Amino acid sequence: MQQQPQYISVKTGQKKKKVIDKQMQQNEWPPALKKQLNVIIDQAKRTDMIDYIDWTERDLPSACEDIKNPKATTLFHKTENKMIRRIGNIELTAEEAIKRAQRAQRFQSEPSSVTVTPPTVKKKKKHITPIIWDLDSVSDQPIMGTSTALEKPYFRLTSAADPSTVRPLEVLEQTFKLLRKKWRKESNYSYICEQFKSMRQDLTVQRIQNEFTVKVYETHARIALEKGDIGEYNQCQTQLKYLYEQGIDGCEDEFLAYRILYMLFSRNQSDLNAMMEEMCDIGLNNQAECVQHALMVRSSLAKGNYHKFFRLYENAPNMGGYLIDQFVNRERIDSLIVICKAYKMSIPLSYIAKELSFDNVSRLLRFLNESGVYPVSNVLDTKTTLPILQAKSKSYVKVDIKGQI
């Protein structure tokens, strides 16, 4: 077989050279493009923007809208003024020029050590009107309240608070004592909740963060738990977490236990794991009874030990039982599913009532009826009950939470 020569013929080399020359000619910028670039550069020089424009970020004219052809008869070209504004992005209207002059004059009053760099002109984006704060009109000093009214309705602030309507610390301390007495005597939650929110607002606008502030939030949180107002409890718990982190003393162990129970209620496993990891990292070995109880509740649910869970529910310290009330029925359904799978026969309702921490069989019957189960002769038929409970458990998948921690 004859081998091909290891050289290129003269004719072939000349042919390739012509192809390369032709490609180089095709890669040259067209005259129209060069002309348009010269226009843009000349315009930048006239407006002293040549050094401020980031030319590496600008689009070539070919990537912008086409230039109007004076000989064309089509009606779909844009006007010349709009075209210059879109491509050049340099010319200013009279109104824009006035605003720029005002901004320049405002910055002249700044200290000489502060330098203002002109913004680089980049691709035009959606216009957003900036918010300009008048720093001279904002005081760094907190409001000092002068009101002496012990009770005050709560209104959401839409502007700066009026000191004449804000109660100082000594008045708020008297209000706190009054509200505690009224709660023990009248138990009017709607009124008490409004008054505590008003107190919290007065503390916030005056930037009062001390042990009294913690006491107000802790008391409001406990009352909200007692009435099942999880949304209001969450607001208090969130602020308490911040206050504890500032080193202000309070019942931190108690509310740490509540946070653990709340995360079990909300099924916020990621945050719960993060908190457990943080406790391990800092070497926290909290021996408080309430915290240990909450951790045991977590462990029983993780292991599926419903027997231990309901015994812990019956002996919850402080107000932990009110938080467990929020998800105990969900765990009862899950526990009944386990029982129905384990027992392939009828089970006495008295046994179930004891296992699931019901006061009596009547309360268990009411719970079963609300779940769509209707036992006969005080026994539970596990075979027919299981699919009903499995369908009911799906309604607990989504947790309705207000004021997430």
C-alpha positions in Angstrom: 0.0 0.0 0.0 1.4 3.4 -1.1 1.9 5.9 1.8 0.7 9.4 1.6 3.5 12.1 1.3 4.3 14.0 4.6 4.1 17.4 2.9 1.4 19.7 1.6 1.4 20.6 -2.0 1.8 24.2 -3.1 -1.7 24.4 -4.6 -3.2 23.0 -1.4 -1.3 25.4 0.8 -2.4 28.4 -1.4 -6.0 27.2 -1.2 -5.9 27.0 2.6 -4.3 30.5 2.8 -7.2 31.9 0.8 -9.7 30.3 3.1 -8.0 31.8 6.2 -7.8 35.2 4.6 -11.5 35.1 3.8 -12.4 34.1 7.3 -10.3 37.0 8.7 -12.2 39.4 6.4 -15.5 38.0 7.6 -14.5 38.4 11.3 -13.8 42.1 10.8 -16.4 44.4 12.3 -18.8 45.9 9.7 -18.5 49.6 9.0 -22.0 50.3 10.5 -20.9 48.7 13.8 -17.7 50.7 13.9 -19.6 53.9 13.2 -22.1 53.2 16.0 -19.2 52.5 18.5 -17.5 55.7 17.6 -20.8 57.6 18.3 -21.1 56.0 21.7 -17.5 56.7 22.6 -17.7 60.3 21.4 -20.9 60.8 23.4 -19.2 59.4 26.5 -16.3 61.8 26.0 -18.6 64.8 25.7 -20.4 63.9 29.0 -17.1 63.1 30.9 -18.3 59.5 31.5 -15.5 57.8 29.6 -13.7 56.8 32.8 -16.8 55.8 34.7 -18.4 53.4 32.2 -17.6 49.7 32.7 -17.0 48.9 29.1 -16.5 45.2 29.8 -20.1 45.0 31.0 -21.7 46.9 28.1 -23.5 45.0 25.3 -22.3 45.5 21.8 -24.8 47.5 19.6 -25.4 44.3 17.7 -26.9 42.8 20.9 -29.2 45.8 21.4 -32.2 46.9 19.3 -31.5 47.6 15.6 -31.0 51.2 14.5 -33.7 52.8 12.5 -33.1 52.7 8.7 -34.0 56.1 7.3 -35.0 54.5 4.0 -37.2 51.9 5.6 -41.0 52.3 5.3 -41.9 50.0 8.2 -43.7 51.4 11.2 -42.2 49.1 13.8 -39.0 50.9 14.5 -38.7 52.9 17.7 -38.0 56.6 17.8 -34.4 57.9 17.8 -34.7 59.4 21.2 -35.8 56.1 22.8 -33.0 54.3 20.9 -30.3 56.6 22.3 -31.7 56.2 25.8 -31.7 52.4 25.5 -28.2 52.1 23.9 -26.2 55.0 25.3 -27.8 55.2 28.7 -25.9 58.5 29.1 -28.1 61.4 28.3 -30.2 62.7 31.2 -33.6 64.3 31.2 -34.0 67.7 32.9 -35.7 66.1 35.9 -32.9 63.5 36.3 -30.3 66.2 36.0 -32.0 68.2 38.8 -32.1 65.1 41.1 -28.5 64.3 40.4 -27.5 67.9 41.3 -29.5 67.7 44.5 -27.8 64.4 45.5 -24.3 65.9 44.8 -25.1 68.9 46.9 -26.3 66.6 49.8 -23.1 64.6 49.7 -21.0 67.8 49.8 -22.1 68.2 53.4 -20.5 64.9 54.4 -17.1 64.7 56.0 -14.1 65.1 53.6 -12.8 61.7 54.6 -15.8 60.0 52.9 -15.3 59.7 49.1 -18.2 59.0 46.8 -17.4 56.9 43.7 -19.7 57.5 40.7 -21.7 54.4 39.9 -20.7 52.4 36.9 -23.1 52.3 34.0 -24.2 48.7 33.5 -27.0 47.0 31.6 -30.3 48.7 32.3 -32.4 46.8 34.9 -35.8 47.2 36.3 -36.1 50.6 38.0 -36.5 50.5 41.8 -37.0 53.7 43.7 -34.6 53.7 46.6 -35.6 54.6 50.1 -33.7 57.7 51.3 -33.6 58.0 55.1 -33.3 61.4 56.7 -30.8 60.6 59.3 -31.0 64.1 60.9 -34.6 63.5 61.8 -34.0 60.1 63.6 -33.0 60.3 67.2 -30.7 57.6 68.6 -32.3 58.1 72.1 -35.1 55.7 73.2 -38.5 57.1 74.0 -39.1 58.0 77.6 -42.8 57.4 78.4 -44.8 59.8 80.6 -48.2 58.1 80.8 -49.5 57.1 84.2 -52.5 55.0 83.0 -52.3 51.5 84.4 -54.5 50.0 81.7 -54.2 50.8 78.0 -55.6 49.1 74.9 -53.2 47.7 72.3 -52.9 49.4 69.0 -50.4 48.4 66.3 -48.0 51.3 65.7 -47.9 52.8 62.2 -45.6 55.7 63.2 -43.3 56.8 66.0 -44.8 56.3 69.4 -46.1 59.3 71.3 -44.3 59.5 74.7 -47.4 60.8 76.3 -49.1 57.5 75.6 -46.2 55.3 76.7 -45.9 54.1 80.3 -42.5 54.2 82.0 -41.0 51.3 83.8 -42.4 52.1 87.2 -45.9 52.4 85.9 -45.5 49.1 83.9 -44.5 47.3 87.1 -47.7 48.5 88.8 -49.7 47.4 85.7 -48.1 43.9 85.9 -49.2 43.4 89.5 -52.7 44.6 88.6 -53.0 42.2 85.6 -51.9 39.2 87.6 -54.6 39.9 90.2 -57.3 40.3 87.5 -56.2 37.1 85.8 -56.5 35.1 89.0 -59.9 36.7 89.8 -61.6 37.0 86.4 -59.6 34.8 83.9 -60.7 37.0 81.0 -58.1 35.9 78.5 -59.2 38.3 75.7 -58.7 41.3 78.0 -55.5 40.0 79.6 -53.9 39.2 76.3 -54.5 42.7 75.0 -53.1 44.3 78.1 -50.0 42.2 78.0 -49.4 43.0 74.3 -49.8 46.7 75.2 -47.2 46.3 78.0 -44.8 44.5 75.6 -45.2 47.3 73.1 -44.3 49.9 75.7 -41.2 48.0 76.8 -40.1 47.6 73.2 -40.4 51.3 72.2 -38.5 52.3 75.3 -35.9 49.6 74.6 -36.3 48.2 78.1 -34.5 44.8 78.4 -34.1 43.6 81.9 -35.4 41.0 84.3 -38.8 42.7 84.4 -39.1 42.4 80.7 -38.3 38.7 80.9 -40.9 38.3 83.6 -43.6 40.0 81.5 -42.9 37.7 78.5 -42.8 34.6 80.6 -46.1 35.3 82.3 -47.8 36.1 79.0 -46.4 32.9 77.5 -47.7 30.8 80.4 -51.2 32.3 80.2 -51.2 31.7 76.4 -50.3 28.1 77.0 -53.0 27.7 79.5 -55.6 29.0 77.0 -54.1 27.0 74.0 -53.1 30.2 72.2 -50.0 28.8 70.4 -49.6 31.8 68.2 -49.2 34.2 71.1 -47.0 31.8 73.0 -44.7 31.6 70.0 -44.2 35.3 69.9 -43.3 35.4 73.6 -41.0 32.4 73.3 -39.1 33.9 70.4 -38.4 37.1 72.3 -37.5 35.2 75.4 -34.9 33.2 73.5 -33.3 36.4 72.4 -33.4 37.9 76.0 -31.9 34.8 77.5 -29.1 35.0 74.9 -28.4 38.5 76.1 -27.6 37.1 79.5 -30.8 38.3 81.3 -31.8 35.9 84.1 -35.2 34.2 84.0 -36.7 30.7 83.9 -34.6 29.6 81.0 -34.7 25.9 81.9 -38.5 25.9 82.0 -38.8 27.5 78.6 -36.1 25.4 77.1 -38.3 22.4 77.9 -41.2 24.1 76.3 -39.2 24.7 73.1 -38.4 21.0 72.9 -42.0 20.0 73.4 -43.1 22.6 70.9 -40.7 21.2 68.3 -42.2 17.8 68.9 -45.7 19.3 68.3 -44.6 21.1 65.1 -42.6 18.1 63.9 -39.7 20.4 63.3 -37.1 17.7 63.4 -34.3 19.6 61.7 -34.4 22.5 64.3 -34.7 19.9 67.2 -31.7 18.0 65.9 -29.8 21.3 65.6 -30.6 22.3 69.2 -29.6 18.9 70.5 -26.3 19.1 68.6 -25.7 22.6 70.0 -26.3 21.3 73.6 -23.8 18.5 73.0 -21.2 20.8 71.4 -21.1 23.2 74.4 -21.1 20.3 76.8 -24.5 21.3 78.3 -25.7 18.6 80.8 -28.9 20.2 82.0 -30.1 18.4 85.1 -33.3 20.4 85.4 -36.3 18.1 85.9 -38.4 19.9 83.2 -35.6 19.6 80.5 -35.0 16.0 81.3 -38.7 15.3 81.1 -38.9 16.9 77.7 -35.9 14.9 76.5 -37.5 11.7 77.6 -40.7 12.6 75.8 -38.6 13.1 72.6 -36.9 9.8 73.2 -40.2 7.9 73.7 -41.6 9.3 70.5 -38.5 8.5 68.5 -38.6 4.9 69.7 -42.3 4.5 69.3 -42.8 3.7 73.0 -46.3 5.0 73.4 -46.7 3.4 76.9 -43.8 5.5 78.2 -45.0 8.6 76.4 -48.4 8.6 78.0 -46.9 8.0 81.5 -44.7 11.1 80.9 -47.8 13.0 79.7 -49.5 12.3 83.0 -46.5 13.6 85.0 -45.5 16.6 83.0 -43.9 19.3 85.2 -44.8 23.0 85.1 -47.0 23.7 82.1 -45.5 21.1 79.8 -48.8 19.2 79.8 -50.6 22.1 78.0 -48.1 21.8 75.1 -48.4 18.1 75.0 -52.2 18.6 74.8 -51.6 20.2 71.4 -50.5 16.9 69.9 -51.6 14.1 72.3 -54.6 13.1 70.1 -52.2 12.7 67.1 -50.1 10.3 69.2 -53.2 8.5 70.4 -54.2 7.8 66.8 -50.7 6.5 66.0 -50.7 4.4 69.1 -54.0 2.9 68.3 -52.7 1.9 64.9 -49.8 0.1 66.6 -52.2 -1.6 68.9 -54.5 -2.7 66.1 -51.6 -4.2 64.2 -50.3 -6.0 67.2 -53.6 -7.5 68.4 -55.6 -9.5 65.9 -58.7 -9.7 68.1 -61.0 -7.4 70.0 -59.6 -5.4 72.9 -61.5 -4.1 75.9 -62.0 -0.3 75.9 -61.0 -0.2 79.6 -57.5 -1.4 78.7 -57.1 1.2 75.8 -58.4 4.0 78.1 -55.7 3.2 80.6 -52.9 2.9 78.0 -53.8 6.1 76.2 -54.2 8.2 79.4 -58.0 8.8 79.3 -59.7 9.6 82.6 -62.5 7.1 81.8 -64.0 4.9 79.1 -66.6 7.6 78.3 -63.9 10.1 77.2 -62.3 7.3 75.1 -65.6 6.6 73.4 -66.1 10.3 72.6 -62.6 10.4 71.1 -63.2 7.3 69.0 -66.5 8.5 67.7 -64.9 11.8 66.7 -62.4 9.8 64.8 -65.0 7.7 63.0 -64.8 4.6 65.1 -67.9 3.2 66.8 -67.1 0.3 69.1 -69.7 -2.3 70.1 -70.1 -3.9 73.6 -67.2 -1.9 75.1 -64.6 -3.7 72.9 -62.6 -2.5 69.9 -62.5 -4.6 66.8 -59.0 -4.1 65.6 -59.5 -5.5 62.1 -62.3 -3.0 61.1 -60.8 -0.1 63.0 -57.3 -0.2 61.5 -58.1 1.3 58.1 -60.3 4.0 59.7 -57.4 5.1 62.0 -54.9 5.0 59.1 -57.1 7.4 57.1 -57.5 9.6 60.2 -53.8 9.8 60.8 -53.3 11.6 57.4 -55.2 14.6 58.8 -52.4 15.2 61.3 -49.6 15.3 58.7 -49.9 19.1 58.3 -49.5 21.1 61.5 -51.3 24.5 61.5 -48.9 26.8 63.3 -49.1 30.6 63.9 -46.1 32.6 64.9 -43.4 30.0 64.2 -40.5 30.1 66.6 
